[in-house]
Amino acid sequence: MVAVTTATYNCTDPQQRAEGLAHAQRAIAQKQCIVMPTDTVYGIAADAFSAQAVATLLAAKGRGRSMPPPVLIPRLQTMDGLATDVPAAGRALAEKFWPGPLTLIFHAQPSLTWDLGETKGTVALRIPDDELAQALLTITGPLAVSSANRTGHAAAQTAAEAREQLAESVEVYLEEGFRPADGDEAGPAGLPSTIIDCTGEHLRIVRQGALSLEAIREVAPDVLGLGEEPPAVDAPAAEPPHDAPAGEAPAEDAPAGETPAKTPGTGEQADLPPA
């Protein structure tokens, strides 16, 4: 990993905020990583369309390609440029909860020339409900973002905490105080976003986070909770052979009162994006 010159900006100061955003934009363009606040925890970010930048991000975290980062986007309309076959329920969830702590996994547009890792043709998207994050995304475009910590360690809730773990692997640290902003240092660690896989026959939660299942089901009632399977569909009753005596079940049928084994649900749980 190549060491870079690292700078931290106090973004509560208007001048440092402007300088920090400009430096972060340059760093992203040069395929370097930056640390930014989101509405959940701090994230390490890189150009989503640069395989080199994404590889640098994964190396900084000590993470392999089997755990690709989600992509933060600046506006809802960007979703259709990056995802395809978006189900109606998935779109309704995006319209209701973006910006906010909800990540949605869709099939990626096949024409995109990017390499986020072993995504199996999917992309995880989110719009953060954070003014500074949105200001950065507006000038950089979509960013691959993962929680700002080394793999196996707690997610950083300040840029200073992120720097303790990531050090010179990151060029720019944008500090804007504790995240989530409505929490406090004495409270529990910030929850990451809730992740819903929208690529199968049934929408399903693959990580429960800050957005509750109850709130999600108010918009999409059929979303499966973490570990839930869809209800089994009863198979049609088999017709008895014509030569069987009336009222007598064929010998191969299950004994009376014994329920045949249910067919397990067919939806596969997608690999979990890391943040």
Summary of the structure (lengths in Angstrom):
residues: 275
radius of gyration: 23.2
end to end distance: 22.1
largest distance: 90.2
contacts: 860
relative contact order: 0.20
helix: 25%
strand: 17%
